């Protein structure tokens, strides 16, 4: 009985130490979650820019580091051009809005609905209190310091992610080659297929998301220009930008132009609202499935669950990364399932074999 008891004790100790190790690992992951989020975003961006980097690297026969730098330069030029086009539009729209606010406020204050809500819920008093709270927070030195700290942290995050993206893009091929060399000969093809599938999901998701955002922004700009809503380029750009957020981004991005349209008149506001509702149906049931079917190829239910879980865990970053992570997970599950079925088909029968007589 002694040796068997010692063996059981050793097994128990191994299980306990294993559980403790897992608990410590999870604790360290939780403490480092900020850095891990930056690393995950950088890995996503490195995969997204890889097609452009590879084309420059192979087409112009430039070093990979210089190819990445050219992609960065191109991105800076593109965003700079967008800023040069949009900033004057934003300034003009803000100036026009500041001149129009008193008239909008009079329209709202003189409406029968507002007077009824004010009598029931004291909207005027609550609005004044909220404005006073905002002004107090702005004047508070602690609030100013918090805002400055948030801006500094944001800049640090952007710079860190940019550097990590550069390094992951630069050394990514070398890492993949190392991983291939460490993989047994018989499994290298499987690793290559998994890598290609994951890469296709991320690159396809980026292309699809940008295409959907461009279509949404262009359609909104054309419609708002036709019905004469002021600040149409800015409102359309905001709508297209929010469309990058899955599921709810397009609807949230359309709220500002619907609100501005209602201030131009009831008929114009209703037209903008109808356009938003109709376009969202077209995007959700035609444009988005058509594009994603050619890129990510995810079931809509899987998309919704992934976005909800991502939002719960990581907020807006989780929402943006949820679909590509879900796509990569689907690739891995499909690979495991396919190889498992092949293994089962290759196994010899284990039951009794009936012989013909």
RODO-2510 file (C-alpha; in nm, 4 decimals, decimal comma):
residues 357
     n   res          X          Y          Z
     1     x     0,0000     0,0000     0,0000
     2     x     0,2944     0,2326     0,0622
     3     x     0,4260     0,2745    -0,2953
     4     x     0,0786     0,3268    -0,4388
     5     x     0,0047     0,5966    -0,1784
     6     x     0,3280     0,7753    -0,2665
     7     x     0,2367     0,7649    -0,6340
     8     x    -0,1042     0,9156    -0,5567
     9     x     0,0611     1,1858    -0,3459
    10     x     0,2963     1,2734    -0,6308
    11     x     0,0037     1,3004    -0,8722
    12     x    -0,1879     1,5252    -0,6306
    13     x     0,1159     1,7481    -0,5808
    14     x     0,1640     1,7765    -0,9570
    15     x    -0,2005     1,8755    -1,0038
    16     x    -0,1774     2,1319    -0,7226
    17     x     0,1410     2,2855    -0,8623
    18     x    -0,0108     2,2881    -1,2112
    19     x    -0,3204     2,4713    -1,0862
    20     x    -0,1033     2,7169    -0,8925
    21     x     0,1077     2,7781    -1,2024
    22     x    -0,2028     2,8419    -1,4122
    23     x    -0,3381     3,0805    -1,1467
    24     x    -0,0088     3,2739    -1,1349
    25     x     0,0017     3,2892    -1,5148
    26     x    -0,3540     3,4239    -1,5334
    27     x    -0,2720     3,6800    -1,2628
    28     x     0,0335     3,7982    -1,4583
    29     x    -0,1729     3,8186    -1,7760
    30     x    -0,4311     4,0292    -1,5948
    31     x    -0,1636     4,2636    -1,4608
    32     x    -0,0117     4,2965    -1,8077
    33     x    -0,3417     4,3267    -1,9939
    34     x    -0,2657     4,6824    -2,1112
    35     x     0,0610     4,5795    -2,2747
    36     x    -0,1002     4,2652    -2,4173
    37     x    -0,3753     4,4772    -2,5739
    38     x    -0,1105     4,6980    -2,7358
    39     x     0,0697     4,3866    -2,8598
    40     x    -0,2530     4,2405    -2,9989
    41     x    -0,3388     4,5635    -3,1814
    42     x     0,0164     4,5815    -3,3187
    43     x    -0,0013     4,2205    -3,4408
    44     x    -0,3329     4,2968    -3,6115
    45     x    -0,1922     4,6090    -3,7801
    46     x     0,1280     4,4299    -3,8840
    47     x    -0,0793     4,1611    -4,0532
    48     x    -0,3025     4,4245    -4,2133
    49     x    -0,0150     4,6182    -4,3733
    50     x     0,1757     4,3069    -4,4771
    51     x     0,0286     4,2914    -4,8323
    52     x     0,1488     4,6460    -4,9068
    53     x     0,4865     4,5815    -4,7429
    54     x     0,5375     4,2575    -4,9369
    55     x     0,4477     4,4187    -5,2700
    56     x     0,6925     4,7026    -5,2155
    57     x     0,9581     4,4635    -5,0870
    58     x     0,9277     4,2263    -5,3839
    59     x     0,8288     4,4734    -5,6553
    60     x     1,0890     4,7418    -5,5862
    61     x     1,3415     4,5002    -5,4304
    62     x     1,3853     4,7239    -5,1287
    63     x     1,4852     4,6083    -4,7798
    64     x     1,1844     4,5120    -4,5702
    65     x     1,2574     4,7851    -4,3149
    66     x     1,2505     5,0501    -4,5890
    67     x     0,9326     4,8984    -4,7327
    68     x     0,7610     4,9287    -4,3934
    69     x     0,8843     5,2874    -4,3627
    70     x     0,7328     5,3680    -4,7040
    71     x     0,3995     5,2194    -4,5961
    72     x     0,4124     5,4316    -4,2797
    73     x     0,4954     5,7383    -4,4913
    74     x     0,2060     5,6625    -4,7250
    75     x    -0,0319     5,6294    -4,4300
    76     x     0,0890     5,9617    -4,2873
    77     x     0,0403     6,1309    -4,6262
    78     x    -0,3104     5,9860    -4,6642
    79     x    -0,4185     6,0896    -4,3145
    80     x    -0,2538     6,4268    -4,3668
    81     x    -0,4516     6,4813    -4,6867
    82     x    -0,7715     6,3758    -4,5121
    83     x    -0,6929     6,6210    -4,2327
    84     x    -0,6140     6,9005    -4,4794
    85     x    -0,9472     6,8412    -4,6517
    86     x    -1,1566     6,7837    -4,3404
    87     x    -1,0163     7,0387    -4,0946
    88     x    -1,1387     7,3430    -4,2921
    89     x    -1,4736     7,1679    -4,3325
    90     x    -1,4909     7,1028    -3,9580
    91     x    -1,4011     7,4657    -3,8809
    92     x    -1,6666     7,5950    -4,1206
    93     x    -1,9244     7,3519    -3,9866
    94     x    -1,8421     7,4466    -3,6261
    95     x    -1,8689     7,8173    -3,7124
    96     x    -2,2001     7,7637    -3,8873
    97     x    -2,3235     7,5492    -3,6000
    98     x    -2,2242     7,8118    -3,3418
    99     x    -2,4270     8,0726    -3,5333
   100     x    -2,7207     7,8350    -3,5667
   101     x    -2,7316     7,7096    -3,2062
   102     x    -2,9422     8,0039    -3,0734
   103     x    -3,2014     7,9446    -3,3447
   104     x    -3,2011     7,5683    -3,2797
   105     x    -3,2390     7,6318    -2,9077
   106     x    -3,5355     7,8632    -2,9689
   107     x    -3,6980     7,6029    -3,1916
   108     x    -3,6587     7,3353    -2,9245
   109     x    -3,7666     7,5622    -2,6377
   110     x    -4,0792     7,6800    -2,8223
   111     x    -4,1881     7,3319    -2,9254
   112     x    -4,4920     7,1859    -2,7534
   113     x    -4,3093     6,8580    -2,6866
   114     x    -4,0243     7,0313    -2,5031
   115     x    -4,2631     7,2384    -2,2903
   116     x    -4,4541     6,9243    -2,1954
   117     x    -4,1361     6,7361    -2,1068
   118     x    -4,0093     7,0363    -1,9109
   119     x    -4,3243     7,0433    -1,7044
   120     x    -4,3058     6,6713    -1,6338
   121     x    -3,9308     6,6235    -1,5869
   122     x    -3,7793     6,9699    -1,5433
   123     x    -3,5564     6,9510    -1,8515
   124     x    -3,4449     7,3129    -1,8312
   125     x    -3,3274     7,2793    -1,4724
   126     x    -3,1510     6,9503    -1,5424
   127     x    -2,9812     7,0921    -1,8526
   128     x    -2,8575     7,3937    -1,6612
   129     x    -2,7251     7,1668    -1,3871
   130     x    -2,5397     6,9467    -1,6373
   131     x    -2,3844     7,2504    -1,8069
   132     x    -2,2779     7,3836    -1,4674
   133     x    -2,1204     7,0474    -1,3811
   134     x    -1,9279     7,0430    -1,7086
   135     x    -1,7992     7,3952    -1,6545
   136     x    -1,6998     7,3067    -1,2984
   137     x    -1,5085     6,9999    -1,4185
   138     x    -1,3293     7,2084    -1,6805
   139     x    -1,2313     7,4714    -1,4250
   140     x    -1,1162     7,2091    -1,1732
   141     x    -0,7332     7,1768    -1,1797
   142     x    -0,7642     6,8078    -1,1060
   143     x    -0,9858     6,7599    -1,4110
   144     x    -0,7349     6,9437    -1,6281
   145     x    -0,4542     6,7231    -1,4975
   146     x    -0,6618     6,4112    -1,5606
   147     x    -0,7301     6,5272    -1,9165
   148     x    -0,3608     6,5983    -1,9736
   149     x    -0,2683     6,2563    -1,8324
   150     x    -0,5242     6,0876    -2,0580
   151     x    -0,3850     6,2685    -2,3645
   152     x    -0,0280     6,1751    -2,2672
   153     x    -0,1263     5,8115    -2,2146
   154     x    -0,2990     5,8097    -2,5514
   155     x     0,0126     5,9442    -2,7240
   156     x     0,2291     5,6850    -2,5483
   157     x    -0,0104     5,4109    -2,6585
   158     x    -0,0084     5,5303    -3,0207
   159     x     0,3716     5,5543    -3,0342
   160     x     0,4151     5,2159    -2,8636
   161     x     0,1716     5,0435    -3,0988
   162     x     0,3429     5,2044    -3,4001
   163     x     0,6848     5,0798    -3,2852
   164     x     0,5540     4,7306    -3,2054
   165     x     0,3792     4,7156    -3,5421
   166     x     0,7044     4,8072    -3,7170
   167     x     0,9014     4,5414    -3,5269
   168     x     0,6405     4,2680    -3,5740
   169     x     0,6164     4,3465    -3,9452
   170     x     0,9957     4,3502    -3,9770
   171     x     1,0658     4,0273    -3,7908
   172     x     0,7370     3,8475    -3,8625
   173     x     0,8684     3,6460    -4,1595
   174     x     1,1753     3,5423    -3,9592
   175     x     0,9555     3,4307    -3,6706
   176     x     0,7339     3,2287    -3,9047
   177     x     1,0416     3,0655    -4,0563
   178     x     1,1691     2,9799    -3,7080
   179     x     0,8289     2,8344    -3,6132
   180     x     0,8304     2,6275    -3,9330
   181     x     1,1793     2,4958    -3,8590
   182     x     1,0710     2,3931    -3,5088
   183     x     0,7665     2,2074    -3,6383
   184     x     0,7959     1,8365    -3,7268
   185     x     0,8292     1,7734    -4,0981
   186     x     0,4883     1,6103    -4,1266
   187     x     0,3060     1,9061    -3,9714
   188     x     0,4701     2,1924    -4,1588
   189     x     0,2062     2,1894    -4,4288
   190     x    -0,0655     2,2149    -4,1661
   191     x     0,1121     2,5087    -3,9985
   192     x     0,1463     2,6844    -4,3332
   193     x    -0,2238     2,6346    -4,4065
   194     x    -0,3225     2,7705    -4,0649
   195     x    -0,0968     3,0736    -4,1062
   196     x    -0,2341     3,1429    -4,4536
   197     x    -0,5914     3,1115    -4,3285
   198     x    -0,5338     3,3473    -4,0342
   199     x    -0,3552     3,5962    -4,2575
   200     x    -0,6387     3,5892    -4,5106
   201     x    -0,8957     3,6530    -4,2360
   202     x    -0,7170     3,9594    -4,0965
   203     x    -0,6259     4,1093    -4,4345
   204     x    -0,9735     4,0400    -4,5681
   205     x    -1,1376     4,1941    -4,2641
   206     x    -0,9359     4,5157    -4,3035
   207     x    -1,0152     4,5423    -4,6748
   208     x    -1,3823     4,4670    -4,6153
   209     x    -1,4203     4,7100    -4,3253
   210     x    -1,2531     4,9938    -4,5170
   211     x    -1,4660     4,9227    -4,8257
   212     x    -1,7883     4,9283    -4,6222
   213     x    -1,6831     5,2525    -4,4501
   214     x    -1,6040     5,4206    -4,7840
   215     x    -1,9382     5,3132    -4,9299
   216     x    -2,1266     5,4383    -4,6223
   217     x    -1,9450     5,7723    -4,6203
   218     x    -1,9913     5,8270    -4,9949
   219     x    -2,3608     5,7359    -4,9875
   220     x    -2,4234     5,9634    -4,6878
   221     x    -2,2340     6,2535    -4,8477
   222     x    -2,4296     6,2241    -5,1753
   223     x    -2,7652     6,2080    -4,9961
   224     x    -2,6929     6,4922    -4,7519
   225     x    -2,5685     6,7119    -5,0364
   226     x    -2,8840     6,6452    -5,2392
   227     x    -3,1210     6,7384    -4,9549
   228     x    -2,9096     7,0400    -4,8584
   229     x    -2,7939     6,9486    -4,5061
   230     x    -2,5092     7,1829    -4,3977
   231     x    -2,1698     7,0324    -4,3196
   232     x    -2,2405     6,7263    -4,5374
   233     x    -1,8719     6,6288    -4,5895
   234     x    -1,7968     6,6342    -4,2158
   235     x    -2,1140     6,4476    -4,1202
   236     x    -2,0551     6,1882    -4,3939
   237     x    -1,6909     6,1411    -4,2904
   238     x    -1,8003     6,0847    -3,9300
   239     x    -2,0630     5,8355    -4,0448
   240     x    -1,8083     5,6420    -4,2522
   241     x    -1,5556     5,6449    -3,9679
   242     x    -1,8082     5,5060    -3,7185
   243     x    -1,9053     5,2370    -3,9683
   244     x    -1,5690     5,0739    -3,8911
   245     x    -1,7252     4,9739    -3,5565
   246     x    -1,9183     4,6499    -3,6243
   247     x    -2,2967     4,6191    -3,5856
   248     x    -2,3857     4,9541    -3,4235
   249     x    -2,1257     5,1929    -3,5661
   250     x    -2,3201     5,2859    -3,8784
   251     x    -2,6366     5,3666    -3,6839
   252     x    -2,4522     5,5739    -3,4237
   253     x    -2,2607     5,7551    -3,6993
   254     x    -2,5879     5,8524    -3,8682
   255     x    -2,7449     6,0121    -3,5590
   256     x    -2,5636     6,3499    -3,5975
   257     x    -2,6729     6,4102    -3,9558
   258     x    -3,0303     6,3096    -3,8730
   259     x    -3,0310     6,5596    -3,5847
   260     x    -2,8899     6,8380    -3,8045
   261     x    -3,1409     6,7523    -4,0780
   262     x    -3,4358     6,7872    -3,8380
   263     x    -3,3209     7,1394    -3,7529
   264     x    -3,3467     7,2204    -4,1243
   265     x    -3,7099     7,1155    -4,1271
   266     x    -3,9375     6,8271    -4,0328
   267     x    -3,9551     6,6947    -4,3903
   268     x    -3,5755     6,7019    -4,4318
   269     x    -3,5304     6,5342    -4,0921
   270     x    -3,7765     6,2571    -4,1783
   271     x    -3,6019     6,2060    -4,5134
   272     x    -3,2644     6,1728    -4,3372
   273     x    -3,4093     5,9299    -4,0830
   274     x    -3,5664     5,7167    -4,3574
   275     x    -3,2362     5,7174    -4,5473
   276     x    -3,0483     5,6038    -4,2359
   277     x    -3,2929     5,3192    -4,1695
   278     x    -3,3084     5,2074    -4,5327
   279     x    -2,9331     5,2276    -4,5851
   280     x    -2,8641     5,0291    -4,2685
   281     x    -3,0909     4,7540    -4,3962
   282     x    -2,9141     4,7558    -4,7337
   283     x    -2,5716     4,7550    -4,5658
   284     x    -2,6540     4,4839    -4,3115
   285     x    -2,8366     4,2531    -4,5546
   286     x    -2,6608     4,3151    -4,8854
   287     x    -2,3323     4,5113    -4,8772
   288     x    -2,1811     4,3693    -4,5577
   289     x    -2,2661     3,9999    -4,6221
   290     x    -2,1452     4,0310    -4,9826
   291     x    -1,8097     4,1797    -4,8814
   292     x    -1,7530     3,9680    -4,5699
   293     x    -1,8431     3,6501    -4,7551
   294     x    -1,5465     3,7176    -4,9819
   295     x    -1,3153     3,8137    -4,6936
   296     x    -1,3872     3,6826    -4,3424
   297     x    -1,6741     3,4400    -4,4193
   298     x    -1,8267     3,4336    -4,0708
   299     x    -2,1759     3,3322    -3,9661
   300     x    -2,3770     3,6403    -3,8511
   301     x    -2,4562     3,4775    -3,5141
   302     x    -2,0835     3,4125    -3,4592
   303     x    -2,0141     3,7777    -3,5459
   304     x    -2,2686     3,9074    -3,2935
   305     x    -2,1397     3,6825    -3,0150
   306     x    -1,7791     3,7775    -3,0881
   307     x    -1,8541     4,1507    -3,0839
   308     x    -2,0514     4,1256    -2,7586
   309     x    -1,7757     3,9292    -2,5853
   310     x    -1,5083     4,1646    -2,7209
   311     x    -1,6989     4,4708    -2,5988
   312     x    -1,7420     4,3170    -2,2544
   313     x    -1,3735     4,2268    -2,2201
   314     x    -1,1851     4,5113    -2,3894
   315     x    -1,4365     4,7819    -2,4761
   316     x    -1,4014     4,9514    -2,8148
   317     x    -1,0685     4,7756    -2,8822
   318     x    -1,2380     4,4417    -2,8229
   319     x    -1,5179     4,5361    -3,0629
   320     x    -1,2704     4,6223    -3,3382
   321     x    -1,0633     4,3050    -3,2884
   322     x    -1,3547     4,0685    -3,2228
   323     x    -1,4338     3,9734    -3,5816
   324     x    -1,0769     3,8940    -3,6972
   325     x    -1,0133     3,6977    -3,3751
   326     x    -1,3375     3,5071    -3,4312
   327     x    -1,2320     3,4400    -3,7902
   328     x    -0,8929     3,3066    -3,6820
   329     x    -1,0635     3,0902    -3,4181
   330     x    -1,2946     2,9529    -3,6865
   331     x    -0,9944     2,8679    -3,9065
   332     x    -0,8304     2,6787    -3,6178
   333     x    -1,1518     2,4914    -3,5275
   334     x    -1,2113     2,3937    -3,8912
   335     x    -0,8520     2,2680    -3,9177
   336     x    -0,8808     2,0600    -3,5997
   337     x    -1,2145     1,9189    -3,7082
   338     x    -1,0911     1,8334    -4,0586
   339     x    -0,7790     1,6538    -3,9320
   340     x    -0,9807     1,4728    -3,6673
   341     x    -1,2197     1,3394    -3,9298
   342     x    -0,9292     1,2308    -4,1465
   343     x    -0,7704     1,0524    -3,8489
   344     x    -1,0974     0,8767    -3,7671
   345     x    -1,1399     0,7641    -4,1279
   346     x    -0,7874     0,6208    -4,1299
   347     x    -0,8313     0,4238    -3,8052
   348     x    -0,8777     0,0473    -3,8491
   349     x    -1,2076    -0,0990    -3,7247
   350     x    -1,2034    -0,1896    -3,3568
   351     x    -1,5158    -0,4056    -3,3475
   352     x    -1,5598    -0,7632    -3,4636
   353     x    -1,5037    -0,8187    -3,8363
   354     x    -1,7626    -1,0298    -4,0121
   355     x    -1,6133    -1,2677    -4,2636
   356     x    -1,7982    -1,3851    -4,5651
   357     x    -1,8530    -1,7578    -4,5775
***
